[in-house]
Amino acid sequence: MPKKFRIAIFAGPSGGHLYPALAVAEAFLDANPENEITFVTSEKGRKFVPERFNERFKAIFYLHNFPFPGFFTFRLIPFLIKLCQAIVRTWVIIKQSKPDVCIGFGSYASFPGVLISWWQRIPVIIHEQNYRYGKATKSLINFTNIVTGSFEKTVEDGQKVPYVHVGLPLRRQLLKNALKRRAECSTATDGKVKILVVGGSQGASRINELVLGAFERLSNEEKDKIAVKHITGKNDFLRCQARYKQLNMQFETYDFVNDIENHYSNADVVISRAGSATLFELAAFSLPAIVIPYPHAQAHQNENANFFSERNAIICKDEKSLDETQMKHLILELVADKAKREQLSKSIAGLGRLDASERFVAMTRNLIQESL
């Protein structure tokens, strides 16, 4: 990208919003180190932004947290006050940074930036990570030039704004590990099938219970075929670790990891939730998976998982109808059936786009040049 551009990126404070936004920001700087990135999220997202970006970005701003509380609640008035404050602060940020384009990655933190940019006739792009549009995307769709997404299609139709499938932008180190795994293929040196259990950044107590209950029902011979790495979340860590110590099987437990790519690289099977980031990370690593969608959060995970399941790319099970004995059989099936693992691996690999960040940069560059 020969010409220097000024890019304002607004992203919600969760890893699912921030990591794709950071991946795109880094891709802009890789394309041209002179590009100026102004990055905006809320205070809750501060822990997800690595320190190295403090030097790479022109500026990083953290708005006060102001998630929409719903109507007819006493929290609506404080929300409106904070929203007004965020709009004023965002107005100042945009006035000072003078961006050539505004990019929104969802959630409430992107709302003021997209709205003000549209009002000032700055080109706007929204990226939707999920199969169904989130609240921010739905509310802002008429104030944007292009909606981009992780999925080749979404459940939304009839919109006037163009939808472009770019894929889910993934972090550089994660992509590096994924490409290496694809080239080498994971093989167990001791003959054990390596299972990675992860419930997301905060863990998932129900998944922890299902998996541990399944392992407790295994025979010693069945346990000997498995090696487990389990990311439990901080709240369940000590309890889960104590139960594993009673199981007489090979295991490692973690309360949290910030290098998930290294754990993906050494896994043969994953048991996880169905956040869009998780699913497309599994696709990047070509990993067979048992997926248990989180049943709340606007049912996003159910719809994400259904998209993958309908293409025979994952084994998807409903949390409410799944018990420990059924989980045991699911695990043993994948442990015993290498052909099934290979089929899942091939199917899921076809759903990811490893060049999503580069595609996003190229599309943004074209939009900016068309608007000049």
N, C-alpha and C positions, 0 to 999 in steps of 0.2 A: 504494500500500500504506500505509494510514493508521496501522496499528499498527507499532511498532518491534519488530523481531525480532533475535535473536542467532543467527547462522549460522556453523557450523564447517565448513570445506571442506578436505578432504584429497585431495591429487592426487599422482600419480607425477611423477618429475623430468624427463620428456621433454616436448618441445613438444606432442606429440600428446595428452598428458594435461593439461598445465598450461594451454594456451591456451583450451580449452573451459571449464576451471574458472575462469580469470580472467574470461572473458566473462560467465559466470553471476554471479560476484561483483560485477562492474561493473553488471550489470543489476539486482541487488538494491539497490545504492546509487542507481541512477537512479530506481528505484521509490520509494525513501525514503532520503534521505541519512542519516537517523538509524539505519538498520539497522547492526548491529555485525557485522563480518566478521572471524572468526579463520581465518587461512589457514595450512595446514600442508603442507609438502612435504619433500623431503630435500635435502641439500647440493648434489647434482648439478643440482637445479632452480633454484638461486639465480640463474644467469645469464639465465633466462627470465622472471623477475619484474621488470617495470619499476619504476624508483625511485618513480614517482608513487604506487604502491600502498602505499608505506611510510606515507604520510600518510592515505590513504583508508581503509585497513584498521585495525581496532582493534589487531591484532597479526599478525605473520608469524613462523612458527617453521620452522626447518630441522632435521630429524632427521638423524642419522648415516645414511649409505648402508648398506642391508642387503638387497640383492637376494638372492632365494632361489637358492642355488648348486646345488640338486639333492641327492638322497640319496647316501649312500655316498661322500663326498668329505671330505678333510681340512678343507675350508672350512666344513663344516656347524657345527662347534663355535663358531667366531667369529661365524657368522651367528646362532646361537641366543642368544649373549651380547648381540649388538647388537639383536636383536629384543626381548629382555627389557628392555633399556635404553629402546628406543623405546616399549614398552608403558607403562613407568613414567612416562616423560616425557609421553606422550599423556594418561595418566590425570590428571596434574597440569594439563595444558592444558585438558582438558574440565572439570575441577573448578573451575578459575578462571574460564573463559569462560561456563560455564553455558548452553550453546547450546539453543535451541528445536528445532533440527534439525541433523543431521549429514549432509553430502553427500560421497560418495566418488567420485572420478574415476579409479579404477583404479590398478594397480601396487602394489608392496609398501608404499609410503608411506601408502596409504589403509587398510591392513589394521588397524592398532591402533585408529584412530579409529572405524571402523565397529563393530568388535567391542566396544569399551568403551562406545560410545553405546548399542548394543543392550542390553548388560548393565545399563545405567543407565536403560533404558526411554525413551531419547530417540529420537524418530522418525528413521529412516534412509532415505536415497535413494542409490542407486548409478546412475551414468551409465556405460554401456558404449559406447565410441566405435566398435568394430569390429562386423562382421557376426557373428562368432563370439565368444562370451564369453571374456575373458581369464582368467588364473589367479585374479586377485584377485576378480573378479566371481563365478566359479564357487565359490570357497571361502567367499564371504560372502553368497551369495544367501539363505541361510536366516536371516540376521541383519539383514534389511532389510525395509522396508515396501513399497517400490516399486523396480523396476528400470526405468530409462529408457534410451533408446538413440537412436543416430543413424539407424538403418535402420528402415524401416516394419515389418520383421520380422527375426528372426534365425534361425540354424540350430538354436537351442535350442528345445525344446518340453517340455511336461509339467511345467513349474515351477509351484509353488503361488503364488509371489509375482507380483503383476500386472506386466505389461510395458507401458510407455507410450512410444509413439514421439513424441519431442519434436523430433528432429533434432539436428544437431551445433551447439552454440552457437559463434558466430564473433565475433571481436574487433570492437569498434565501428568502428574506422577501416577495417577490411577491408570491413565491411558498407556503410559509406558509399561507398567506392569502387565496390563491386559494384553498388549501386543506381544510381550515376551512369553506369556503363558500360552497364547494361541500358537506361537511358533514352536514352543518346546513341548506342549501338552503336559499336564500334571500326571505324574506316576508315583505310586506309593512304593518306597524302597523296602518297607517291611511287610508289604502285602495288605496292610490295613486300609480300609476306606476312610478317608478323612472328612469328617462332618463339621461344618461351621454353623453354629447357631447364633443368630443375631436378631434382636427385636427392634432395631433402630437406635438412635442416639441415646435414648433414655431407657433402653431395655423394654421387655414386655413380660409382665408377670405371668400371664396366661400361657404364653409360649414356653416360658421356663418350666411351668408346672407340667405341661403336656410332654415336653421332651424328657424331663427327669423321670416322670412317671413311666414313660415308655422304656427308658433305659433300665429302670428298676425291675421291669418285667422280662428282661432278656436273660437267657441262660448264660453261663460263663463262656460257653463255646461261641455264642453269638456276640458277646461283649468283646471277645478276643479279635474279632474281625473289624473292629471299629476304633478309631482315634478321634476324640472330640475336642474342639475348641469352642467355648461357649462364652459369648459376651452377654452378661446377665443384666446389666444396668446396676447402678450404685445401690439401689434399695434392696435388691435381692442377692447381692454378691456373696455375703458371708453365709447366708442360708443355703444357697445353691452349692457353694464350695464344700460345705460340710456334708451335704448329701452325696456329692460326687466321691468324696473320700470313702464312703461306705459301699461304693459300687464295684470296686475291684476291676476298674477298666482304665485305659489310658485317656487322660483328660488334661485340659488347661482351661482355667477360668479367668475372665477379665471383667472388671466392672465397666470399663469404657476403653476404647482404643481410638487413636487419631491417625492410625495407619491401616485402615481397613483394606487397602489395596494389597498389603503384604499377606493378610489373612486369606483374602480371595485367592491369591496366587498359589497357596498351599492347600486349597480345599478341593475335594471331589464332589461333595454335595453340600448345599446350603439349605438351612431352614430359617425362614425370615418372614417379616411383614411384607406389604405390597406397596410401599411408597414408590412413586415413579422413579426416584433416584436409585433406590435399591434394585428395582427391576431392570433398569437400563445398565446399571453396573454389572448385574449378573449377565446381561446380554453381552457386554463388552468382554467379560471373562469366559463366556460360553459355559456357564455353570448350570448344571441341572439343579433344580430346587423344588422343595416343598414350601409352598407359600400359604400363609394364613393371614388374610387381610384384616386390618384393624376395622372393627365393625362400625365405627363412628366417623367423625370428621367428614360430613357430607357424603359419605359412602364413596369417596374418591378411590380408596384402595380396592374396594370390591370391583369397581369398574375397570381400574387399571389391570387388576389380576384377571378379570374375565377376558379382556383383550388378548392377553398372553395365553390364557388357558384355551381359548377357542382355536388358537393356532398350534396347539400341542407343544407349547414351549415351557410350561411349568405344570406341576401338580398343585392344584388350588383346592383348599379345603376351608369350609366355613367353621369359624371358631366355636360357634354355639353348638354345632352338631358333632364336633370332633372330641373323642375321649382318648385317654392314655393308651388303651389297647389298640385302637385304630391307628394312632400315631406309631406305635411299635410296628405294626404290619407295614405301614407306608415306608418306614425307615428300612426294615429288613428287605422289602421288595427292591429298593434302589441299591442296597448293599449287595444283594445277590445277583441283580440283573444288570450286567455291564452294558448290554445292548440298549436297555431302556435309558441308562444314563447317557449313552452316546447319542441316542435319538433326541432327547431333551436338549442336550448340549448343542447339537446342530440346529435345532429349531429356534432356540432362544438367540443364538448368535446372529440369525438372520433378521432379528427385529431391532438391533441396535445400529446406530450410525457413529462410527468412531471419528468421523470428520465433522461432527455437528458444530463445533466452535468455529472452524474455518468456513463452513457454509454460512454461518450466522454473520461472520465478518464480511464476507463477499456480498451478501444480500444487503447489509447495512451500508456498505460503501456505495452500492448502486443506488440505494434510496437517497442518500445524501447528494450524490452527483445529479440525480434527476431533479432534486429540489433547488439546486443552485440557479 
